[in-house]
Structure formats: C-alpha cells, structure tokens
C-alpha cells in the first residue's frame, strides 16, 4: 500500500461510511477512527478515539494525507448538548488534529440541513411533501450562493463547520472540501417519501463524490458543494459539484412513491448504533 494515498475516515461504520468503504478500500490505504473500532480492519488501521476529546485523535491523524470526517450526532433534531459535543467541538477537534499532524485535506460531511430553512418556502415545501402534481415547472434550484438557513442545531453545526473549514484553509493551509449530503439511505430505496425523491444520494453516487473530493487537485483549497443523485425532483443545483469536482451522478430516484413501504429504522436520523456514540450522516 506504499503507493496509495493514506486516508482516514471518521464514522466509517455509519450510513455514508458504509456507502464509500468499498471504493475507498480499492483506491486508498484506508484507516478508521471510531470509539468502538471498525469491523474488518487490521489493528494498524483501526484507531479508537472520541472526536470530542482531541488528545485521543492525534495518533489516528499522524501520517494521513486526507481525513474524511463523517462522525457526528446525525439527528436532525439533535439537542444542544449533543450537537455541541459531537458536532461543534468534534469538528473543531478534527481540524485542530489535522493541523497538528500535518494532514493536507479534510473532506467534511456537511448537509443540506445547513440551508433547511428554505424547506418552509415554495415550491420546496410541496415537493418534500410528495405533492408533485401541485408543482409548476420550472422552479429555481437551490445552489451554494443562498444564505445559510439551518433548520436546527444539527444544521447550524454543519454551517459552522463549513466556516471553520474556511478559516483552517486560509490561515493554516488545510484544503477543506465540504459536501452538503442530501440523503444516503441504508437500503438505497428513496421511494418512501417526497424527501427521498428530491434528496436521494445513491450509494454509488455517494462513493463517487467522496472519491472526487479526496482526489481533487491539491490547489483546491476550499469549496462547498451540494451532493445528490441526478433526481427528477431534485431541488438542488449540482452545477458546482460538476464544475469543481467533476462529479457526474449516475442514478435517479425516479418519480414514483411507494408509500406502502416504511422507512427503515436506521434511516431515521434519531437512530444510533450505540446510544453514547455519534454515528455518521
């Protein structure tokens, strides 16, 4: 593995981590940082630590080229205490550990919840409700130029992390690529609700955009991009992801809802693998 880029992923056992793992194992010398360890990795690449405790993270960061930071309290309804510890403090610790260890790039798992206030507006409100026959086309897609409008402490933590990445990029020379992930679903089935048809990011496209971010030119020092599949009911512009990262989504959530199917428990953002452990978005 001497000729492979060394990449550390926090939250590798979560939804997004699971979706990217196969491609990452083929392309990179992959390591994991988690509280409980990650199944299937040897001890030299299987670090244990807590993102809320900086000193436990440093050994995992040493020698890494890129850190992909996915671990967080992924609940869209996270309370302040959990968001503060796992998301706000956690991402600060990631950038600080990267600075101390000489990591070149942080790829951050941001979220569309950083601008979730727009979901109160039309036509996005109607689309997310799955009332597609009431929507008139064309409508304006949300792009990266819109102001921050978080819809909770979780969304606010993602917006904060994007700002923190800008600071560490400009003043500490760490490349910061922020991916506003739509909705990666455990069984890759987005058809249970309108939000799925609008926001779905398939496992294949999840892996692609994270690979594109890791492999982006070294002189790409800071960017924020939306990441969804090429969905018929997409409410986000993918132009910047295409232009800056070369992202070309392969999948489409389609136009048909299957309301008889229930969303799986793991796809509820309040579900945690371990009650005391942050998962991944």
C-alpha positions in Angstrom: 0.0 0.0 0.0 3.0 2.3 -0.1 1.9 4.0 -3.3 -1.7 4.6 -2.2 -2.9 7.8 -0.6 -3.4 7.5 3.1 -7.0 8.3 4.0 -8.6 8.3 7.5 -12.4 8.2 7.8 -14.3 9.0 11.0 -17.7 7.4 11.1 -16.8 4.6 8.7 -19.4 2.3 10.1 -22.2 4.7 9.6 -24.5 5.1 6.6 -22.2 7.3 4.4 -19.1 5.5 5.6 -20.6 2.1 4.6 -21.5 3.5 1.2 -18.0 4.7 0.5 -16.0 2.0 2.1 -15.7 -0.4 -0.9 -14.4 2.2 -3.3 -12.0 3.6 -0.6 -10.6 0.2 0.2 -9.8 -0.3 -3.5 -8.2 3.1 -4.0 -6.5 4.2 -0.7 -4.7 3.0 2.3 -7.8 3.2 4.5 -7.9 3.8 8.2 -10.8 4.4 10.6 -11.3 6.4 13.8 -14.2 5.4 16.0 -15.0 4.9 19.6 -15.6 1.1 19.3 -13.4 0.1 16.4 -14.4 -0.8 12.9 -15.0 -4.4 11.8 -12.7 -5.8 9.2 -9.7 -3.5 9.6 -6.4 -4.6 11.0 -5.1 -3.0 14.2 -2.7 -0.7 12.3 -5.6 1.0 10.5 -8.3 0.6 13.2 -7.9 3.6 15.6 -10.1 4.1 18.6 -10.8 7.6 19.9 -13.5 10.1 20.6 -14.0 13.1 18.3 -15.0 15.1 21.4 -11.6 14.5 23.0 -8.7 15.9 20.9 -5.9 14.0 22.6 -7.5 10.7 21.7 -7.5 11.6 18.0 -3.9 12.6 17.3 -2.4 9.1 16.8 -5.0 8.4 14.0 -4.2 11.6 12.1 -0.4 11.2 12.0 0.8 10.3 8.6 -2.6 10.7 6.9 -2.9 12.7 3.7 -6.7 13.2 3.9 -9.3 12.9 6.6 -12.9 12.3 5.7 -15.0 13.5 8.6 -18.4 11.9 8.8 -18.8 11.1 12.6 -21.4 13.3 14.3 -24.7 13.2 16.1 -26.6 12.8 12.8 -30.0 13.6 14.3 -31.7 16.5 12.5 -33.3 17.0 15.9 -30.1 16.9 18.0 -30.3 18.7 21.2 -27.8 21.5 22.1 -25.7 19.4 24.5 -25.2 16.6 22.0 -24.7 18.9 19.0 -22.2 21.0 20.9 -20.1 18.0 22.0 -20.3 15.7 18.9 -20.6 18.3 16.1 -19.3 21.7 17.1 -16.5 20.6 19.3 -16.0 17.4 17.3 -15.3 19.2 14.0 -13.0 21.7 15.7 -11.0 18.8 17.1 -10.8 17.3 13.6 -9.3 20.5 12.1 -7.0 21.0 15.1 -5.8 17.4 14.9 -5.3 17.8 11.2 -3.2 21.0 11.8 -1.1 19.4 14.4 -0.5 16.2 12.4 0.2 17.9 9.1 -2.9 16.5 7.3 -3.2 18.1 3.8 -7.0 17.9 3.3 -10.2 17.5 5.3 -13.3 16.3 3.4 -16.3 17.2 5.6 -19.7 15.5 5.5 -21.8 18.6 5.6 -25.6 18.5 5.0 -28.4 20.2 3.1 -29.8 20.9 6.6 -27.4 23.9 6.7 -30.0 25.6 4.4 -33.0 23.7 5.7 -34.9 26.8 6.4 -35.7 27.0 2.7 -37.9 23.9 3.1 -40.6 26.2 4.5 -40.7 28.0 1.2 -42.5 27.0 -2.0 -42.1 25.0 -4.2 -39.7 23.1 -1.9 -42.3 22.6 0.8 -44.7 21.0 -1.6 -42.0 18.8 -3.3 -40.8 17.5 0.0 -44.4 16.6 1.0 -44.6 14.5 -2.2 -47.4 16.6 -3.7 -45.7 16.6 -7.1 -48.9 17.2 -9.1 -49.2 20.7 -7.4 -45.7 21.8 -8.5 -45.2 24.1 -11.5 -42.0 23.8 -13.5 -39.6 25.3 -14.0 -38.6 26.3 -10.5 -35.4 27.7 -9.1 -32.9 25.2 -7.8 -31.2 25.9 -4.5 -27.4 26.5 -5.1 -24.4 27.3 -3.0 -25.0 31.1 -3.3 -28.0 31.1 -1.0 -27.6 32.3 2.6 -27.2 29.9 5.5 -30.6 28.9 6.9 -30.2 26.0 9.3 -33.3 24.1 10.5 -31.9 23.1 13.9 -28.8 22.8 16.0 -27.7 20.0 13.6 -27.9 22.2 10.6 -26.3 25.0 12.4 -23.4 22.7 13.3 -22.9 21.9 9.6 -22.9 25.6 8.7 -20.4 26.3 11.5 -18.1 23.5 10.2 -18.1 25.0 6.7 -17.0 28.3 8.2 -14.4 26.6 10.3 -13.0 24.9 7.3 -12.6 28.2 5.5 -10.6 29.5 8.4 -8.3 26.5 8.6 -7.9 26.6 4.8 -7.0 30.3 4.6 -4.9 30.6 7.7 -3.5 27.1 8.2 -3.2 25.8 4.7 -5.5 22.8 5.1 -7.6 22.0 2.0 -11.3 21.9 3.1 -13.9 20.3 0.8 -17.4 20.4 2.2 -20.0 18.1 0.8 -23.7 19.0 1.5 -25.0 15.5 1.5 -28.7 15.0 0.6 -29.9 11.7 1.9 -28.0 8.5 1.8 -30.3 5.6 2.6 -29.3 2.3 4.1 -31.2 0.1 1.6 -30.7 2.6 -1.3 -34.5 2.9 -1.7 -35.6 6.6 -1.8 -39.3 6.0 -2.8 -40.9 6.0 0.7 -41.4 9.8 0.7 -41.1 13.0 -1.2 -37.9 14.0 0.5 -36.3 10.8 -0.8 -37.2 11.5 -4.4 -35.8 15.0 -4.0 -32.7 14.5 -1.9 -31.5 10.9 -2.5 -27.8 10.4 -2.9 -27.3 6.8 -4.0 -24.6 4.6 -2.6 -22.8 4.7 -5.9 -23.0 8.5 -6.2 -22.1 8.8 -2.5 -18.9 6.9 -3.2 -18.2 8.8 -6.4 -18.4 12.3 -4.9 -16.2 11.4 -1.9 -13.6 9.9 -4.2 -13.7 13.0 -6.3 -13.2 15.2 -3.2 -10.2 13.1 -2.0 -8.6 13.1 -5.5 -9.3 16.8 -6.3 -6.3 18.9 -7.3 -4.0 19.9 -4.5 -4.7 23.6 -5.2 -8.4 23.3 -4.5 -8.2 24.8 -1.0 -11.8 25.4 -0.1 -15.2 24.7 -1.6 -18.8 23.8 -0.6 -20.9 21.7 -3.0 -24.3 20.0 -2.9 -24.4 16.3 -3.4 -27.5 14.5 -4.6 -28.1 12.0 -7.4 -29.5 13.2 -10.7 -33.1 13.1 -9.4 -36.1 14.1 -11.4 -37.4 16.1 -8.4 -34.0 17.4 -7.3 -34.3 20.8 -5.6 -30.6 21.5 -5.6 -28.2 22.6 -8.3 -25.4 20.2 -9.0 -23.6 22.5 -11.3 -20.9 23.5 -8.9 -20.2 19.8 -7.9 -19.8 19.0 -11.6 -17.6 22.0 -12.4 -15.3 22.0 -9.3 -15.1 18.2 -8.6 -16.0 16.6 -11.9 -19.0 14.9 -10.2 -21.3 13.1 -12.7 -24.2 11.4 -10.8 -25.2 8.0 -12.2 -28.6 7.4 -10.5 -32.1 8.9 -10.4 -34.6 8.4 -7.6 -37.4 8.4 -10.2 -40.9 9.8 -10.0 -43.0 7.2 -8.2 -43.6 7.0 -4.5 -44.1 3.6 -2.8 -46.0 4.8 0.3 -46.8 1.2 1.4 -43.1 0.8 2.2 -41.9 2.0 5.6 -38.6 3.8 6.1 -36.2 1.5 7.8 -35.2 2.3 11.4 -31.6 3.0 10.6 -32.7 5.8 8.2 -34.4 7.7 11.0 -31.7 10.3 11.9 -32.5 9.8 15.6 -31.4 6.1 15.3 -27.9 5.4 16.8 -25.9 2.3 16.6 -24.6 2.9 20.1 -26.6 5.1 22.4 -23.4 7.0 23.6 -21.7 7.0 20.2 -22.2 9.6 17.4 -22.9 7.9 14.1 -22.5 9.3 10.6 -24.7 11.4 8.4 
